Amino acid sequence: MLQIYYITTTAKATQKAVQTAKKAAKATAKATVATVKAIIAGTKALVAAIAAGGWIAVLIIMIVVLFGAAVAMFGGGSDSNTYTPVSAEVEAYEPIIQKYAKEYGIHEYVELIKAVMMQESGGRGLDPMQAAEGSFNTRYPHEPNGIKDPEYSIQCGVQELKAALISAEVESPIDMEHIKLALQGYNFGNGYISWAKSKYGGYSYANAVEFSTRQAQRLGWDSYGDTQYPAHVLRYYPYGRAFTAGGNQAIVEVALTQLGNQGGQPYWSWYGFNSRVEWCACFVSWCADQCGYIESSDVRRLLFQRLRKIGYSLPVVCSTLAHVSPWARIGDGTVIMHFALINAGAQVGENSIINTRALVEHDVVVGDHCHISTGAVLNGGVNIGQGVFIGSGTLVREGVRIGDGCVVGMGSVIRHDVPAHTVIKGVA
């Protein structure tokens, strides 16, 4: 069985262990039981190396190895080398986008502009680029959805994105390293770009989280911007997935944000982790999800089923800062994050994620392989099917049923039943 440690090892011993673990992680793409066992055997080399002394965060190596194995076995996220097409509403704006992209000298970035619009609004509303609060809006109030002219929104948004591209020193439409910096700057404001370049040399998910936290504290807000904005935009960018898929750096960065962040204790300690080895898989899955690599429950589902098949029993992983009623039922492998609240009579299935500050009220049923995102509210008697994603801040009315495989966008208000395999956002 896999063991998780946070102790030290010499560089020589670690190098040998990592080499062995990498060989196991890359062994095959066939997802067989033999492959899983080979991965486990590889990680045991890390355990053997620990006795040598020295220093390194073994957890990080474990994350890389395990996620690399998941990619090898199951092909990464959902079609990691493809992209999600933009909506018909966004496509309808292409002539106007081309007009202003040409006018401001960034005509080669039309597809990126469309991807930004898709993430911002899906092409709906009077301010489809959400550019009202930007520096190029001189006609309308600087407030959310302040612009009341879609063409003017595009004109401002194109200028805003151009400024970000220049500040981030983007060289081409496939310069993904700098494009990610520019996109995060578009979301946070260009102050982020200069800050990230001067302090860290560029973009990373970890420094985006740091900047967001600092700004939220300074302004007295609960949150600031979207820390995963580049990943969210690039799923709609035809050049984005091919040049960003397959890497583990973001996974490592997310893991690093969790080390020592509560009383100086490592992640698995403050989560209630002591010696149970199965929790490593839960941790890796969570890190991958935070990076935007897992856009559906498919990978988590396959990993869960595979581990079950070879004899693992996955525990419930619950933050000590969460509250779960003793009269609630939680399925194996489910992760319950900080300040989540699950009330009496609620039932949560297997391999689900109840994320930070989510509220699962009395008698709610959540199916297997679901993700209830940050701050979502499921009122009494709500029934959530299998493999459902509920976006951050969503409010679901009491007694509503949401069918299998649904995706509910961030900030939605769901007042009526939703049929299976529906993608929905807004008030319904």
FENJOSUL-V241917 format. One record per run of one state. SS is the DSSP state (~ for helix, > for strand, _ for the rest). FROM is the first residue (numbers start at 1). TO is the last residue. Records with the same first field share a line. If there is no record, write none. Layout:
BEGIN
SS: FROM-TO, FROM-TO
END
This chain:
BEGIN
_: 1-10, 26-32, 53-57, 75-87, 93-93, 104-106, 121-149, 168-175, 189-190, 201-204, 220-228, 235-239, 245-248, 259-261, 263-264, 266-266, 271-278, 291-297, 310-316, 319-322, 325-328, 331-334, 337-340, 343-346, 349-352, 355-358, 361-364, 367-370, 373-376, 379-382, 385-388, 391-394, 397-400, 403-406, 409-412, 415-417, 419-422, 425-426, 428-428
~: 11-25, 33-52, 58-74, 88-92, 94-103, 107-120, 150-167, 176-188, 191-200, 205-219, 229-234, 240-244, 249-258, 267-270, 279-290, 298-309
>: 262-262, 265-265, 317-318, 323-324, 329-330, 335-336, 341-342, 347-348, 353-354, 359-360, 365-366, 371-372, 377-378, 383-384, 389-390, 395-396, 401-402, 407-408, 413-414, 418-418, 423-424, 427-427
END
